[in-house]
Each structure stands twice: as C-alpha cells, then as structure tokens.
Amino acid sequence: MADFTKDVYRLLNQHGCTLIRRGKGDHNIYYSPIKNKNVSVDGKITIRHMANKIMRDAGINYKF
C-alpha cells in the first residue's frame, strides 16, 4: 500500500503552509498562504486521490 503522508507534509512545509492546530482524531489543520485558508490534512494518507485533493485545497500545483 502506498503512503503519501511524508511527501504531502514535506510539500506543505516547502510552500509555506504552517500547522495551526491538531484536529479531531488524526487530522491536522494547516494554514495555506497561497489560498489564504485552512486545510484539513489526514495523519495517514494512503490514497493518491486524497493526496491530490489536499494539494489542490492548499493551492499547490502538484500531482502524485
């Protein structure tokens, strides 16, 4: 099974996104300066489509 978690968090940090707070369960809330909004990020991302949705929500032009 694929694991996109480290790559997603690495890309978020490289694009200036910052951790706002720990969410409920295993989610984290990140602030994206690109879109000027908060993005919910799962603690374990194993589905490529979910990783791509997080990138899209954060305004990062990257596809897994």
C-alpha positions, -999 to 999 in steps of 0.1 A, spaced: 0 0 0 13 34 -9 20 60 17 19 97 6 19 112 41 56 123 43 55 137 8 23 157 15 36 172 47 70 180 31 53 198 2 30 217 25 60 230 45 80 238 14 52 260 2 49 280 34 19 262 50 20 262 87 4 239 113 -24 257 131 -36 230 154 -42 193 159 -77 184 147 -100 158 159 -88 122 155 -57 120 134 -62 152 114 -42 183 114 -52 218 104 -27 237 82 -29 273 70 -22 278 33 -9 313 25 -14 305 -12 -52 302 -8 -54 322 24 -74 294 41 -71 264 64 -67 229 50 -75 197 69 -48 171 65 -52 134 75 -25 119 96 -21 89 73 -26 94 36 -27 62 16 -48 72 -13 -34 91 -42 -66 110 -49 -67 122 -13 -31 134 -15 -40 153 -47 -71 168 -31 -50 182 -2 -26 197 -27 -55 213 -47 -71 226 -15 -38 242 -4 -33 258 -38 -2 237 -46 2 227 -82 15 192 -77 0 158 -86 10 124 -72 
